[in-house]
Amino acid sequence: MDKLLLIDDEDDVRYSFKRIFESPDLDLETAASGEEGLEVIKSFQPDLVLMDVRMGGITGLETLRRIRQDDAKLPVIMMTAFGTTQTAIEAMKLGAYDYLLKPFDVPQLKQIVADALKAARDMKQVVACEPLLESEDYDLGIVGRSQPMQEVFKMIGQLAGSDATALITGESGTGKELVARAIYQNSQRNDKSYLPINCAAIPESLLESELFGHEKGSFTGAGSRRIGKFEQCDKGTLFLDEIGDMTLATQAKILRVLQNGTIERVGGNNPITVDVRIIAATNKRLEEEVAAREFREDLFYRLNVVRVSLPALRERPEDIPLLIDYFLKTIAHAESRKPKSILRETQELFVQYDWPGNVRELENVIRRAIVMAKGGAIRPDDLPAEVRSAGGVPVAAPGQAPPPADVNDIGTVAATLFHWAKEQPDLAVLPAVERELIAHALRETNGNQVRAAKLLGITRATLRKRIEKFVIKQAVSVE
C-alpha cells in the first residue's frame, strides 16, 4: 500500500484530499504545519509528500529543505495558490518532484501523484545482480550464471563508479529497465532521484513538454507552468526507454542537454542548467536507424559512450532453470502462498523453447502455468501449446490460417502466430498474420490502442498506421 502525506494549513484542502484520494490501496495522513509534517514523516514514513508553499510557522520551502537533508529520495510535490516564477525555480532547485498551482485539475493531480508514487517505488526496488537469488525478499532481480550475463554484470559494475552516459540494447523483454535501475542503484547518484520515462508510450506532441516542461500559454491547454523530467531529476538519473522512437526534433534537444547541460522549456527563452545522468535503452538497431536517417548520428555517438548489450533468452538457455525457480518463488511470495514445484519433463520443455518474447514471456507463461496447475507441481499439460511442442506449433499449409493457440493471453498468441509465420515458405502470408495479431490485440484490450500497442511491442503511431493499412474495423471506441 502506498503512503501519502499532505501538509497544508487549510482545513478545506485537507478534507478535499481525503475525499479525492480515498482508496483501499492508499494510506493518507495529513499535517497542518511544516513542523507537524516533519514529525509525521519520521513515524509515518510516507512514499510521497504533497505540501503547501505558504503556511503558518516554517514555510513549505524551508520544510522541503529540511526533508531533503534527511531523505534526498522522498518525492515532494509543492502546491500554492500564489504561483511566482521565483518560487517555482526555488522549489525545483531544492529538489521538489513537481510544482502545482491551486485550484487543481483533479484528473491531472491524480496522474501526477500516480507518476510520483511510481517513481518512489522505482527508487526503492532492489535490483539484485546475483547469479542465483537465495532470498524471496527481492521484488525484482537480474538472474543468470551464463557467460553473456556475467559480462552484463561486469558492465554494470564498471559503470557504477562513473557518470558516463550508458546505452542499453536488446530485444523486447530482455530486462533493459532492470539493468538501468541496477546501474542507478550502484552509482554515485543512488541517493538522488531516478525517473524512468518510456518515449514510445507518450504521444509525440506531449513528449517534449514531458521532458523539458513548458511555460504557461506556450500551447493550447498549457494553463500553467509545467516542470519537466529533466528539472525534476536534477542531480539524479533519467532513464529514457525506447529512445529509438523519438522524433528527430526531440533528438536534437536531447543532444543539446548532453553537449551543454542546458534545457529550455517549451515556450521559454532562457536556458536552464541541469545536472542529469542519462541512461538510454532501445530494442532497435540504432546503427541501422542512423543509416536510414531515422536517428541522429551525433546523438547516437553521444549515447553510445558505454553500451550494455543484453542477450536474448535463447542465447542463454542454461539460465532458464534459474529463472523458473526465481519466478516461482517471487510470484508465490507476492501472493502469500507456497511455491509450486515443476516436473523435470516440464522444465525440459522450457529449455527447448526459443522464447521470442524473452524473459517477459517466460514470466507470463509461468504465471499462467501456476493458475492452470491443478496440483502442487506444474506439468507439461499446464503449458501453452507452443511451449509443449518445444519451440514450435503444428504448421499450417501456405495460405491457410494458423492453428488456434491453446491460450487466452496475447503474449502467447503473438508467439504462436510469429512461429507459424516463420515456418511458411510463402512470405505472402505474413501480412495476414500481422493483421490477425493486431486485430486480436485490439479485441483483448477492448479497442484501447495504447494498451494494444504496448502488448504488441510497437508504438501507438505504428499501430494506427497498421490499422489503416489493413482496414481493421474496431467494435469499440479507442482512446
N, C-alpha and C positions, 0 to 999 in steps of 0.2 A: 504494500500500500504506500502510495506517495504521500509525503507530508508537506503541507503548505502553511507558511506563516504570513499573516497580514499585519503590518504595523501601520496604523493610521489613527489619528486622534479624533476622527469624526465617527460618532455612533452610527449614523446612517450608512456610511461606507462599509463599516464592519458588518452590519446587518445584511446589506446587499450582497456582499461577498459570500456570506454564509448561504444565502439563497442560490446564488449563481453557481457555486461550486459544491453544492450538496450532492454527494456521491458516495456509495459504499467503497469505492476504490481510492478515495481521497480523504485524508485526515487534515482538517483545517483548524488552526489555532490563530488567535488574534491577540494583539497587544496595542495599548492606547498611547504609547510613547516609545521613543528610541531607547530610553533606559530600561523600560519593561521588556522591550523586544530583545535586547541583548541578554537579559536573564532567561527569557523563554527559549532562546536559541541554545543555551547551554543544556537545558533539561529536555527540550523537545527534539532537538537536532533535526531541523527541517531539511527537506530536499530543495526547497525554493522559498525565497522571501520576496514579498511584494511590499513596498514601503513608500509612504508619502514623503515628499521633499520638505514641506513646511509643517512642523509640528511644535507643540509646546515642549519646553525642555531642549535637549540637544536636537539639532536639525537632522533631517534624513541623510544629508551628505556626510555629516560627522558620524552618524551611526554607521553608514556604509564604510567609512574609513576604518572604524573600529572592527567591523565584521571582517574586512579584508586583512587586517593584521592577524586575526585568529584563524581564518579559513579563506584562502585565496580561490578555492574551487566552488564555494557555495554561490549559486546563481542568485542575483538580486535584481529585481525589476523595480525601477524608480517610477513614481507617479506624482503628478502635480496638476493643479488647475491653473497654474500661473507659469506657463512654459516660456522660457527665455533661451536664447542661443547659448549663453554662457553657462547656464545651469545644466543644459544637456551635455555640453562639452565636458564640464567638470565631473558630471556623473559618470560618463564613459571613461574619462581618464582615471577615475578611482576604481574602475573595474566593474561597473554595472553591466548586467546582461542586456538590458534594454531600458528604454525611457518612454513612458506613456503619458499622454495628456488626458485629463478628465474633461468632460464625461466620456465614458468608454463605449466603444462599439463592442457589444458583448461577444459576438462570434469571433471578432479579431482578438479580443482579450483571451478567450478560451484557447485559441490557436497558439498565441504567444506563450501562454502558460504551459500548454502541452509540449511545445518545442523546447522550452526551458527545462521542463521535467525530464524530457528525453536526453537533453544534454547532460543533466545531472547524473542520470543513470549511466550514460556512456562513460563519464569520468570516473565512476565508482566501480564499474565492472572490471574484474580482473581477467586479463588475457594471459593464460598460462602457456608458456613456451617450453613445455617439457615433453620428452619423448613419450611418456605414458603417465597419465594422471592417476594418482593413487587416492585422491580425495574427492568426495562428492560435493565439496563446498564451493566449487567454481561454477560460475554462471556460464562462462564461455571458455573455450580452450582451443589452442592450435596443437593438434596431436599428430605425432609421426616420428618413426625411427628411421625411415628411409633416408638414403643419401641426399636426394633432392630437398627433403625437408630440413636436413641438417644444414644444408647450405643456406636455406631461408633463415634458420635460427642464427647462424653466424652473421648474416647481413643485418638482422635486427640488432644484434649486439654491437656491431661496428657502427651502426647509426646512432646508438644510444648516447655516445659522447659527443655528438656533432649536431649542429643546427642545419646541416645540409638539406636541401630540398630532395625529397625522395619520390620516385615514380614506381608504383606497384602495378605489375601487369599480370594477366592470367585470364583464363576463361571464366565465364559467369559461374558462380557457386564454388569457387576455389578458396574463398576466405580472405579476400583483399581487405575488407573493412577490419577484420580481426587483426591482420598484420599491421594496419595503420594504427590501431589502438595500442598494439604491443609496442610499436616504435615510440608512440607518445608516452606510454607509462614507464618506459625505461629511459626516457630522455631527461635532459636538464630542465625541461619545461613542465614536468609532470605535476608540479604544484600550481600550474596555471590552467586556463581554460582549454578545453578541447571541443571543437564544434565540427560535426560532420555535416556535409551538405551534398545531396545527390543532384548533380547537374542535369541529369536526364529526367528527373521527376518534376522539375519546375518549368512552367512554360517559358519560352524564350523571352517573352515580353516582361516577365517578372524577375528573371534570374539576375539581371544587372542590379536591380533595386535590392534584391535579397542579399547580394554580395557586398555592394558598396553603399547601400542606403539611398535615401532621396530627400530632397528639400520639399517643404510644403508648396503645393501648387505646381510641382515640376511636371506633372502629367495628370490626366483625368483620373480622379479618385484619390490623389495624393493630398488628403485633407490635413495632414500633419507631417512633421519631420519624422523620418524613419532611419534608425541607426542600423547599418548593415553588419553582416557577419564579420567582416574584416575589423571593424572598430570594436565590436563585441569581443573579439578574440585577441585583442592587442596583448602582446607578451606571451600569447599562448600558441596553440597549434590548430590549424584549419585543415580538415580533410576534404578534398574535392574529389568525390567519387564520380565515375563516368565522365571524366573531363574531356574525353574524346567527342562528347555530344555537344560541346559548347559551340556557339556561333563564332565566326572569325572576329566579329566586332568585340565580343566579350573576351575572347582570347587576347586581343590586343591590350585590354585593360588589365588582365591578369599579368601579362608580360611587364607592364609598367610597374606593377607592385613589386615584382621580382627584381626589376632593374633599379628602381629608385626608392622603394619602400614607402610610396605615397599612393593615395587613392583620392578620388573626387566623388562626392555623392551625385546621383542623378539630379540635374538641375542646379548643381553647385559650381562655383568657380574657384574655390580655394582648395589647394592640395592639403591633405591631412596625412601626417606621418603615422605609420603603423609598423609595429614590430611583430610579424606573424611568421611562424614556420609553416610552410605548405607541404603537405603530403598529398599526392595525386594518385588516382587509380583509374584504370580503364581495361575493358576487355577487348578493345580494338587494337589492331596493329598500327601504331602511330606512324611508323616509317612509311607504311603504305598510304595512310591518310595524308602525310606530308607530300608524297609523290603525286597524289591526286589533288593537291591544293585544297584539301578539306581541313587541314590543320597547319598552323603556322610553324614553319621550320625553326624560327628563332625561339619560339616558346617551347618547342619540343626539346631543344638543347638545354634550355634553362631548367626544364622539369627533370630531364634525364641525367641529373648530376650523379645520383646513385639509384640504380634500378634493382628492384626486388622482383624476380620472376617466379610466380607461383606455379608449380607443376599441376597438371590435370590429375585427377584421382586415378585414371587408368595408367598413369606413368609411375604410380607408387602403390601397386596392389598389396604389397606387404604391410601397408598401414591400415588396410581395411578392417582386419580383426580388432585393431586398437580403437579405431573409430566406432565400430559396432559396440564394443564394450563401453566406450565413453558415453555414447548417446543413450544406451540402455540405462546406464546409471544416472546420468543427469536428468533424463526425462522422468525416471521413477522418483528421483529426489524432488523434482519440481512438483510432482503430483502426489507426493507423500505416500508412495506405495512401494512394495518390494520389487526390485528389478526382475524382469523376466530373463530367462536363460535362452540360449539359441542352440539348436541342434547342429552337429558337425556338418551334416549334408546341407543344411540351410546356409551356414557360413560359407561353404564352398561355392554355392551359387552366387553369393555376394562378391566373392573374389573373382569369379569368372566373368561377371557382367562388366561392361566397359564404362558405365556411369557417365553418359553425356551431360548430365546436369551436375556432375561432380559431388562435392561433399554436401551441398544443399539438397540434392536429390537423394543421396544416401540417408540423410536425416529424415526427410519426408517419408521415405519407404519404411524406415524403422518405426516411425510414429504410426504409420498405417498398420504395420505388422503387429504392433503392440495392441492396437484396437481389435484387429481381426483374430488374434490368437485366443483360442478357447481355453487353453490350459496355461501352465506356468512357463512353457517353452514355445519359442517361435519355430514353426515347422515350414517346410517348403510351400505347402498349400496356403500359407498366410501371406505369401509374397505376390506382387503383381506378375502378370503373365510374362512380361519381357525379362524379368529377373529370373523367373523359374526356368525359362528357356536358355539361361546362361548367356545373356548378351544379345539375344535376337528374338524375333517373333515369327510365327508362320508367315511366309512371304506370299502375297497375292500375285496373280499373273499381271503383266503390264497392262495398265489402263483400268484395272479393277480397283474397287475400294479396298482399303486395308482391313484386315480382320479386326473386329471390335476389341478394345482393350478391356481386360477384366478389372477395371479400376474406376474410381469416381473422381480422382483429383487430376487437375490439369497438368501437373508436373509429369506424372507417369504417362498420361495421354500424349503429351508432347514427345516424350522419349519413344513411345510406340510408333507414332507417325514418322518421326525422323528416321528411325531404324528401318521402317518399311520403305521409305523413300530412297534411302541409301542403297538398298539392295536391288532397286529397279534398274534394268538395263536401258529403259526408255526414259530419258530425262524429261520428256514432255509431261510426265505425270506429276512433277514437282509442284507446279502452280496449284494443282488440285489439292495436294497435301497441305500446302501453305494456307489455302483458302479454308479448308476444313478445320485446321488448327486455330485460325483466327476466329472463325465462327464459334468454335467450341469455347474458346476463352471468353468471348463476349456472353455466351449463354451462362457460363459458370459464374460470371461476375454481374449478371443481370444488366448487361449493357454498360457497365462502368468502364469507360475507356482507360482511365488512369490505372485501375487495378488490373485490367486485362493486359495492358502494355507491360506492366511490372511482371505479371505471370509469364508472359511470352519472352521477356528479356529484351524488349525493344523500347524505343521512345514513343511517347504518345503521338508525336508528329508522324513518325513512321507508320504507326498503326492506322492513323487516319488515311494516309496515302494508300495503304493496302486495302482498307475498307472501300475506298473509291475505286481502286483498280479492279477489285473482284466484285464490285456492286453488291456488297453484303448488306442486306436489309436487317435492321435490328427491331426486335419486338418491343423493346422498352427504350425509354429515353436515356440519353447518355449525358455525362457531366462534361 
